[in-house]
Amino acid sequence: MSSLCVTGYASLDYVLELSNAVLPDQTSHATRVPDAWPRLGGCPTYIAMAAAQSGGAATPIIWVGADPLGAQFLSALARTNVNLDGVSTVVGGTSPTAVMLYQPDGSCACVYDPGLAGQENLNTAQEGAIAMASHLCITVGPPHLTARIMALRSPTARLYWAVKNDPVCFTPKICVQLGQSADVIFCNAAERAMIGSTPAVVVQTLGASGVEIEENGTCLTLPVNAINTRDTTGAGDSFAGGYIGAEMAGVSTAKEAALFGIETAGRLLRNRKSEGRT
């Protein structure tokens, strides 16, 4: 049976829509986004939840603190369809949080508090899940664990890299290693330069302009139906999770997998729009 492990940082996200841009020495008025104060966040969470929609077993390998926010995160995650065995609670640690600031021009600034960053270690359950996974996705996460995660990976496991423009986590050395080892790499246009030359399939999300697939020296662009919503947090990761879930279910081409990813991300955005998150 196919199984997915997704490694990286957890987060509880506090999402705000700003009436005016953030500027020095000026007050910005904000509105809390419904059901997002806080809500589940973090790349592993979105990817695992999206992949599990295809019926596969998905385990996020993440860390939270032994604090009220960590308990809140675990309670919310337990209501999803992912496997909780990969969640580690760090005694004395502070759970990671992020404030997502949607500005009037449509841009979003993420202010991330890594909380227990640097205190993460792989426990026995996490190591076992990684070693047994048929599919492994590495997202932005503890850089001191990347080498260990790669060493635990089964030689037959399909490897995905979800790029994030975070030079602390994705150092040049780690980028080269992942770029040369991954089977599929997910990125946006701003992150493409971090990858360099790679034998992997590179799947680049272009927002309303579609999805571009680079494979074997060819380039294919797939269109998307633009959805008018400002709260797009997690859409790229949901796309990646949908893509991976499709491959776990037996889809054999990058185009088919990307179409599943597009539908998965679209479902997330349509749900938010129907809930009034414009």
N, C-alpha and C positions, 0 to 999 in steps of 0.2 A: 504493500500500500504506500502511496506517495505521502510524504510528510515534508513540511516546510518549517525551518527555523529562521527567524528574522532577528538579527542582533542590533542593538543600538540603545539610544537614550529614550526613557519614558518622559512624559510631560503631562501636567494638567494645564490646559490652556485657558487663559482669561482673554476673551475676545471683545474688543471695543471698536465702534465706528465713531470716527472723529468728525466733528462739524467744521473744524479748521485745522490746518496742518500744524504739526509740532514745530515751534520755533523758540529760540532762546528768549528767556524773560517774557514769555507770553503764555497765558492760560489757554488751553485747548479744551473745549467741551466735548463730552463723549457720551455715547449710548451703549449700554451693555447689549450684546447680541443674545437673543433668547436661548435658553438652555446651554449657554456657553460661559457660565461664571461659577465654577470652571467646567470644562468638559474634557473627556479623554483626548490626549494628543500624543505626539511623538511619531516619528516615521515607522517604527516597528508595529505600533498599534494599528495605524491605518492600513499598512500593507498586510498584516496578518488578518485583520477583519475582512478586507476585500478578498484575499485569497480563499478564505474559508467559505465565502459565498458560493464557491464552485463545488463545495462538498469535501474538500481536502482537509487534512489535519494541519493546523497552523499554530505554531508556538512562538510567541515573541520572547526573546531572551533580553530581559530588561531588569532594572533595579529601581526600587523606591525606598524611601526612608521608613523607619518604624515610628511614624508620626501620623497625625490626623489626616493629612493630605494623602499619605501613602495608603491609609485605610480607605479613603474615599476613592482613590484610583482603583484599588483592588475590587471594591464593591461594584464600581461601574464596569470594569473589565469582565467581572463574573457574569454580567448580563449579556455579554456578547457570545459568539460561537467559537472563540479561540481557546486553546489549551493554556491553562494557568501554571503549568508545571515549570515554565521557564522564568517565572517572576521571582526575584530574590529581594527579600526585605533586609535592609542594612541597618542594624541596630546602631543608634547614634547618628545616623545619616539624615539629611534633610531632603525631602522629595523634590525632584525637579519641577519647575513651573515655567510658563512662558506667557508673556503678555503680547497679544497680537493686535497691532494698531492699524486699522484700515483708514487710510487718509482720503480726503476728498478727491484726489486725483486718481484714485483706484489702486494706488500702491499700498503695500502692507509692510510694516516694520515689525520684526520679531525681536523682542527683548527677552533673552533666555537666561534663567537662573539654573545652572546645572546642579545646584544643591550638593549632592554627595559625590560629584565628579572627582575621580581619582581614588575613591574608596571601593570601587566595584571590583569584585573577584568572581570568577566562575565557580559555582558550587557543583557538586556531583551530578545533580539532576540536569543542570544546564549543559555540562560537558557531555553527558550521555545523550541528551536530545540533539545536540549539534553533531555528534559522531554518527548518530543513526539517521539523520535527515537525508532524504533523497534530493532535497532542494534547500539551498542555503542562500540567504540574502543578507548582505552586510550593508547597514545604513550608518548614518552619523552616530558615533558612539565612542566608548572609551578607547582611546588610541593605544593604551598600554595593554589591551587585550586582543588587538587585531592579530598579532602573530600567533597567539595561542588558539584563537578561533580558526585561523587558516590551517594550523597544524592538526586540529581535531577533525576537520572536514574529511568526509569519506572521499576516496579517489574517484568514486563514481557519482558523487553528488553534483548536481548542476548548480553553478555559482552565479549569483546576481549581485551587482553593485548598484545601490541607489545613491547617486552622488549628491552631496550637499556642499555648498561653498563655505566650508568651515575649515580653515587651514590648521587649526589646533588638532582636529580629529583626523583630517585627511592631509597628512604631511606629504611632501613630494615623494618620499620613499614609499609610503603606503599607497599613494596613487599609482605609482609604477607597478607595484606588486599586484594590486587589484586589477589594473588595466591589462596586465599580461595574463592574469589567471581567470578572469570572469568569462562566462559564456554570454551573458547579456548585461549591458550597462544602461541604466536609466539616468537621464539628466535633462536640464532645460538649456536654453540657448546660452545663458550666462555661465553655466557650469561646463559646457562642452570643452573649453580650453584646458580644464583640469585633467582630461583623460589622455590626451596625446594619441600616439599611435597604438592601436590595439587590434588583436584578432577577433575581439568580441563583436556581437551584434550591438550597435549603439542605437538606442531608442530615445529620441529627443522630443520632448513636449514643447509645443510652440503656442500654448494658449489657444485663443480662438482661431489661430492660423493652422491648427492641425497637429499631426504627429509625423515626425520624420524618422524613417528606419534606414540606417546605414548597415549594409550587409554585403560582404564579399565584393567590395568596391563599387556597389550600386547604391542608389538612394531612391527611396520611395516615400512620398508624402501622402498621408491619409487625411481627408477632411474631417472636421467635427462640426456638430451643430452647437453654435455658441449659445450659452445659457446666461441670461442677464442676472447675475448675482454677484455681490461684492465679496461674500464670505467664501473664498475659494480654498481656505486652509485644508490640506489633506487631499486635494484633488489629484495632484501629481503622484502621491504615494498610493492612493486608491487605484489610479491607473496601473501603477507597477504591480500592485497586488492582484488586480484583475488579470493582467498579462501572465503573471506567475501561476495563478489559479488555473488559467486556461491550459498552460503547458502541463501542469500536474494532472489535468483531466484528459490529456492525450492530444491536444492540438499540436500540430507538427510544424507550422510555419509561423514566422514572425508576424506576417500580416494578419493572420487569423487571431493570434494572441493579442496583437495590438488592438484589434477591433473589440475583443472582449474587454480590454483595458479601458478603451474609450467609453464603452457602455457602462462600466462600473463607476468610472469617475463622473459620468453624466448623471447616474442615479443618485450619487451623493449630492451633487449640486441641485438637482431637481427637488430632492427631498428638502433641502434647506430653503429653496425658493418657496415651496408650498407651505413651509412653516413660518414664512414671513421674514426670512433673513435676506433682505435685498441689499 
